[in-house]
């Protein structure tokens, strides 16, 4: 039953992903945007984001950078960027200090400074594609959503980009593939009219919606401002759309080692303790128990031969059904070179996802510095 429900969910996501046409800018429709970036100790990766912004900056956007109590050179880098923009006669860059702590508080401060109807959220460790603001502005102008969900990719597996001191090894490629699987199911579910996840690295919302939702972000959870905003907009019947455009995917970085990877996944899992959206909870339940079944069948097969067949049936079924959604998504998001790692990820995924889910729900979560 669990396997059947999982197959139905993935097939629905795949159907709507393949059915939905990609968004293309027919006639550029620029509306003002307030772009928000919360920064905490991002001196290594922040310059890459600023370079990608500088290449497409215009007077049509307001840029609000919130320095969230950084202890490195983040503030100096932001200040230098502001000075450089001013030298080019762009006076639309603001730097705000967070008097409190945490991204949720930083976001609240930033949105209060926004003067546009639409706010675009980007993470400080991201790189924007060219024409990003033009595409987002046109999509928002044409569709007028309350919440726009955009695509995000991990750097591993992308083409012709190798920033200083960044290695593109097998571990990082597998991370990129796993993240792509999350993005694919999240995109497909949103296009099917049942949004269950989003990512704050590429998100836009109407300022009025935020003003209603800002006290609904579950302060006791260290992360999840993006998903809790999604759940609120969904609860009040707001218009939630996915921007399906291969030219609008924001790129971010995978983590450097396995320990950091587990802590990241634990943080992601921990916010599920406060979920109230039944579709998100139900989907998480199906995914968790299907992977638990795979682990159980694997170890039971050493003692009871019958479970070898059970393990084989569940594992192969999941591998094939995942590929139906994941391969088209990889091709669309220009990550098709990651497809060869699908069998490896399928073997590893059940073990760490069950472990980090249990740790996130019942263990103590340590937030990143």
C-alpha positions as CSV (number, residue, x, y, z in Angstrom):
1,X,0.0,0.0,0.0
2,X,2.8,2.4,0.9
3,X,4.6,1.6,-2.4
4,X,1.4,2.1,-4.4
5,X,0.7,5.5,-2.8
6,X,4.3,6.5,-3.6
7,X,4.0,5.4,-7.2
8,X,0.7,7.4,-7.6
9,X,2.3,10.5,-6.1
10,X,5.3,10.4,-8.4
11,X,3.3,9.7,-11.4
12,X,1.0,12.7,-10.7
13,X,4.1,14.9,-10.3
14,X,5.6,13.6,-13.5
15,X,2.4,14.0,-15.4
16,X,2.0,17.7,-14.5
17,X,5.7,18.4,-14.9
18,X,5.6,17.0,-18.5
19,X,2.2,18.6,-19.2
20,X,3.2,22.1,-18.2
21,X,4.8,24.3,-20.8
22,X,7.9,26.2,-19.9
23,X,7.5,29.9,-19.2
24,X,9.0,32.2,-21.8
25,X,9.1,35.9,-21.9
26,X,6.8,36.9,-24.8
27,X,6.9,40.6,-24.1
28,X,9.1,41.9,-21.3
29,X,6.9,43.3,-18.6
30,X,8.9,44.9,-15.9
31,X,7.5,45.5,-12.5
32,X,9.5,46.9,-9.6
33,X,11.0,44.2,-7.4
34,X,12.4,44.4,-3.8
35,X,15.2,41.8,-3.7
36,X,16.0,40.5,-0.2
37,X,19.2,38.7,0.8
38,X,19.9,37.7,4.4
39,X,23.6,37.2,5.0
40,X,25.4,35.5,7.9
41,X,29.2,34.7,7.6
42,X,29.1,34.3,3.8
43,X,32.4,36.0,2.9
44,X,33.5,33.2,0.6
45,X,30.4,32.8,-1.5
46,X,28.8,36.2,-1.3
47,X,31.1,37.8,-3.9
48,X,29.8,35.3,-6.5
49,X,26.2,36.3,-5.8
50,X,27.1,40.0,-6.0
51,X,28.9,39.5,-9.3
52,X,25.8,37.8,-10.8
53,X,23.6,40.7,-9.5
54,X,26.0,43.4,-10.8
55,X,25.9,41.9,-14.3
56,X,22.1,42.6,-14.5
57,X,21.4,45.4,-12.0
58,X,19.0,48.1,-13.0
59,X,17.0,50.8,-11.4
60,X,13.9,48.6,-11.5
61,X,15.0,46.6,-8.4
62,X,15.5,47.6,-4.8
63,X,18.3,45.5,-3.2
64,X,18.1,45.0,0.6
65,X,20.9,43.1,2.2
66,X,20.5,42.2,5.9
67,X,23.7,41.4,7.8
68,X,22.7,38.9,10.4
69,X,25.4,39.4,13.0
70,X,28.2,38.2,10.8
71,X,31.6,37.7,12.4
72,X,33.6,37.6,9.2
73,X,34.0,40.2,6.4
74,X,30.4,39.9,5.1
75,X,29.6,43.5,6.0
76,X,32.7,44.9,4.4
77,X,31.9,43.0,1.2
78,X,28.4,44.3,1.1
79,X,29.5,47.9,1.8
80,X,32.1,47.7,-1.1
81,X,29.3,46.5,-3.4
82,X,27.1,49.4,-2.4
83,X,29.9,51.9,-3.1
84,X,30.6,50.2,-6.4
85,X,26.9,50.4,-7.4
86,X,26.7,54.1,-6.3
87,X,29.7,54.8,-8.5
88,X,27.6,53.5,-11.4
89,X,24.7,55.8,-10.3
90,X,22.7,53.0,-8.8
91,X,21.4,54.1,-5.4
92,X,19.0,51.2,-4.9
93,X,21.2,49.1,-2.6
94,X,20.5,49.1,1.1
95,X,22.4,47.4,3.9
96,X,20.6,46.7,7.1
97,X,21.9,45.3,10.4
98,X,19.8,42.7,12.1
99,X,19.5,43.9,15.8
100,X,18.1,40.5,16.7
101,X,19.3,37.0,15.6
102,X,18.2,34.5,13.0
103,X,17.0,34.5,9.4
104,X,13.3,34.9,10.3
105,X,14.0,38.2,12.1
106,X,16.3,39.3,9.3
107,X,13.5,38.7,6.8
108,X,11.0,40.6,8.8
109,X,13.4,43.6,9.0
110,X,14.1,43.4,5.2
111,X,10.5,43.2,4.1
112,X,9.6,46.2,6.2
113,X,12.1,48.1,4.2
114,X,10.7,46.9,0.9
115,X,8.9,49.5,-1.2
116,X,7.7,47.2,-4.1
117,X,4.6,45.1,-4.2
118,X,6.7,41.9,-4.9
119,X,9.5,40.7,-2.7
120,X,12.1,38.3,-4.2
121,X,14.1,36.2,-1.7
122,X,17.6,34.9,-2.6
123,X,20.1,33.2,-0.4
124,X,23.6,34.8,0.1
125,X,25.4,31.6,-1.1
126,X,23.7,31.6,-4.5
127,X,24.6,32.5,-8.1
128,X,21.9,34.0,-10.3
129,X,21.5,33.2,-14.0
130,X,21.7,36.1,-16.5
131,X,18.3,37.9,-17.1
132,X,17.0,36.4,-13.8
133,X,15.2,39.6,-12.7
134,X,13.8,40.1,-16.2
135,X,12.3,36.6,-16.2
136,X,10.9,36.8,-12.7
137,X,9.5,40.3,-13.2
138,X,7.7,39.2,-16.4
139,X,6.3,36.0,-14.7
140,X,5.0,38.0,-11.7
141,X,3.5,40.7,-13.9
142,X,1.8,38.2,-16.2
143,X,0.5,35.8,-13.5
144,X,0.1,37.9,-10.4
145,X,0.7,35.0,-7.9
146,X,0.6,35.4,-4.1
147,X,3.7,33.2,-3.9
148,X,6.1,32.2,-6.7
149,X,8.3,29.1,-6.3
150,X,11.5,29.1,-8.4
151,X,14.0,26.3,-9.2
152,X,17.3,25.8,-7.4
153,X,20.2,23.5,-8.4
154,X,23.3,22.5,-6.6
155,X,26.5,23.5,-8.3
156,X,27.8,20.0,-8.8
157,X,26.8,18.7,-12.3
158,X,26.4,22.1,-13.8
159,X,28.4,23.1,-16.9
160,X,31.5,25.2,-17.2
161,X,31.6,26.7,-13.7
162,X,34.3,26.0,-11.1
163,X,34.8,28.8,-8.5
164,X,37.9,29.0,-6.5
165,X,38.5,26.2,-4.0
166,X,35.4,24.3,-5.0
167,X,35.8,20.7,-5.9
168,X,33.2,18.9,-8.0
169,X,33.6,15.3,-6.7
170,X,31.3,12.3,-6.7
171,X,29.9,13.1,-3.2
172,X,28.9,16.5,-4.3
173,X,27.3,15.1,-7.5
174,X,25.2,12.7,-5.5
175,X,24.1,15.6,-3.3
176,X,23.2,17.6,-6.4
177,X,21.2,14.6,-7.6
178,X,19.3,14.1,-4.3
179,X,18.5,17.8,-4.2
180,X,17.3,17.6,-7.8
181,X,14.9,14.8,-6.7
182,X,13.4,17.1,-4.0
183,X,13.1,19.9,-6.5
184,X,11.4,17.7,-9.1
185,X,8.8,16.4,-6.7
186,X,8.2,19.8,-5.2
187,X,7.8,21.4,-8.7
188,X,5.5,18.6,-9.9
189,X,3.4,18.8,-6.8
190,X,3.0,22.6,-7.1
191,X,2.1,22.3,-10.8
192,X,-0.5,19.6,-9.8
193,X,-2.1,22.1,-7.4
194,X,-0.8,20.6,-4.2
195,X,2.4,22.5,-3.2
196,X,4.3,20.8,-0.4
197,X,7.7,22.4,-0.5
198,X,9.7,25.4,-1.7
199,X,13.2,26.9,-1.2
200,X,14.0,30.3,0.1
201,X,16.9,30.6,-2.4
202,X,14.4,31.3,-5.2
203,X,11.1,32.6,-3.9
204,X,8.9,35.6,-4.5
205,X,5.8,36.8,-2.7
206,X,3.4,39.7,-2.6
207,X,4.2,42.1,0.3
208,X,0.6,42.0,1.5
209,X,0.7,38.3,1.9
210,X,3.9,38.5,4.0
211,X,2.3,41.1,6.3
212,X,-0.4,38.6,7.0
213,X,1.9,35.7,7.4
214,X,4.9,37.1,9.2
215,X,3.6,36.0,12.6
216,X,2.9,32.5,11.3
217,X,6.5,31.4,10.6
218,X,6.8,29.2,13.7
219,X,9.5,31.1,15.7
220,X,10.5,28.0,17.7
221,X,11.9,26.4,14.6
222,X,15.4,27.6,13.5
223,X,14.6,27.2,9.8
224,X,11.6,26.8,7.6
225,X,10.5,30.4,7.0
226,X,10.0,29.5,3.3
227,X,7.9,26.3,3.9
228,X,5.9,27.9,6.7
229,X,5.1,30.8,4.4
230,X,4.0,28.4,1.8
231,X,1.7,26.6,4.2
232,X,0.1,29.8,5.3
233,X,-0.6,31.0,1.8
234,X,-2.0,27.6,0.9
235,X,-4.2,27.6,4.1
236,X,-5.8,30.9,3.1
237,X,-6.3,29.8,-0.5
238,X,-3.7,32.1,-2.0
239,X,-2.4,31.7,-5.5
240,X,0.8,29.6,-5.6
241,X,2.6,29.1,-8.9
242,X,5.9,27.4,-10.0
243,X,8.1,29.3,-12.4
244,X,9.1,26.6,-14.9
245,X,11.9,28.2,-16.8
246,X,15.3,26.6,-17.3
247,X,16.8,30.1,-17.5
248,X,15.6,31.1,-14.0
249,X,17.2,28.3,-11.9
250,X,19.3,29.7,-9.1
251,X,22.5,27.8,-8.3
252,X,23.8,27.2,-4.8
253,X,26.5,25.0,-3.2
254,X,26.5,21.5,-1.8
255,X,28.2,20.9,1.5
256,X,31.9,19.8,1.8
257,X,31.8,16.7,3.9
258,X,29.5,13.9,5.1
259,X,29.1,15.2,8.7
260,X,28.0,18.6,7.5
261,X,25.7,16.9,5.0
262,X,23.9,14.9,7.8
263,X,23.6,18.0,10.0
264,X,22.0,19.9,7.0
265,X,19.5,17.1,6.4
266,X,18.8,16.9,10.1
267,X,17.9,20.7,10.1
268,X,15.7,20.2,7.1
269,X,13.9,17.3,8.8
270,X,13.5,19.0,12.1
271,X,11.0,21.6,10.9
272,X,8.6,18.8,10.0
273,X,7.7,18.7,13.8
274,X,5.7,21.9,13.3
275,X,4.1,21.1,9.9
276,X,0.3,21.4,9.9
277,X,-0.4,21.0,6.1
278,X,-1.9,17.6,5.7
279,X,-0.5,17.1,2.1
280,X,3.0,17.8,3.3
281,X,2.7,15.5,6.3
282,X,1.1,12.7,4.3
283,X,3.8,12.9,1.6
284,X,6.6,12.9,4.3
285,X,4.9,9.9,5.9
286,X,4.8,7.9,2.6
287,X,8.4,8.7,1.8
288,X,9.7,7.9,5.2
289,X,7.9,4.5,5.6
290,X,8.7,3.4,2.0
291,X,12.4,3.9,2.7
292,X,12.0,2.3,6.1
293,X,10.5,-0.7,4.3
294,X,13.5,-0.9,2.0
295,X,15.9,-0.9,5.0
296,X,13.9,-3.5,6.9
297,X,13.6,-5.8,3.8
298,X,17.4,-5.5,3.2
299,X,18.4,-6.6,6.7
300,X,15.6,-9.2,7.0
301,X,16.8,-10.8,3.8
302,X,20.0,-12.0,5.6
303,X,17.8,-14.1,7.9
304,X,14.7,-14.9,5.8
305,X,15.2,-15.6,2.1
306,X,11.6,-14.3,1.3
307,X,12.7,-10.8,2.0
308,X,15.2,-10.8,-0.8
309,X,12.3,-10.8,-3.2
310,X,10.5,-8.1,-1.2
311,X,13.6,-5.9,-1.2
312,X,14.2,-6.4,-4.9
313,X,10.5,-5.6,-5.8
314,X,10.4,-2.4,-3.7
315,X,13.8,-1.2,-4.6
316,X,13.5,-1.7,-8.4
317,X,9.9,-0.3,-8.4
318,X,11.1,2.9,-6.6
319,X,14.2,3.2,-8.8
320,X,12.1,3.0,-12.0
321,X,9.3,5.3,-10.9
322,X,11.7,7.9,-9.5
323,X,13.5,8.0,-12.9
324,X,10.2,8.8,-14.7
325,X,10.1,12.1,-12.9
326,X,13.8,12.7,-12.2
327,X,15.3,12.2,-15.7
328,X,13.0,14.8,-17.4
329,X,13.7,17.2,-14.6
330,X,17.5,16.7,-14.9
331,X,17.3,17.3,-18.7
332,X,15.3,20.5,-18.2
333,X,17.5,21.9,-15.5
334,X,20.7,21.2,-17.5
335,X,21.9,18.5,-15.1
336,X,21.5,15.4,-17.2
337,X,25.1,14.3,-16.5
338,X,23.9,13.5,-13.0
339,X,21.5,10.7,-14.3
340,X,24.2,8.1,-14.2
341,X,24.3,8.4,-10.4
342,X,20.6,7.5,-9.9
343,X,21.3,3.8,-9.0
344,X,24.0,4.8,-6.4
345,X,21.7,7.4,-4.8
346,X,18.8,4.8,-4.8
347,X,21.0,2.5,-2.7
348,X,22.2,5.1,-0.3
349,X,19.1,7.3,0.1
350,X,17.0,5.0,2.3
351,X,19.7,4.6,4.9
352,X,20.5,8.3,5.5
353,X,17.1,9.7,5.0
354,X,15.5,7.5,7.7
355,X,18.5,8.2,10.0
356,X,18.3,12.0,9.6
357,X,14.5,12.0,9.7
358,X,14.5,10.3,13.1
359,X,17.4,12.5,14.3
360,X,15.7,15.7,13.1
361,X,12.4,14.8,14.8
362,X,13.7,13.6,18.1
363,X,17.3,14.8,18.3
364,X,18.8,18.2,19.2
365,X,19.4,20.4,16.2
366,X,22.4,22.6,16.0
367,X,22.0,25.6,13.7
368,X,24.8,26.5,11.3
369,X,27.2,29.3,12.3
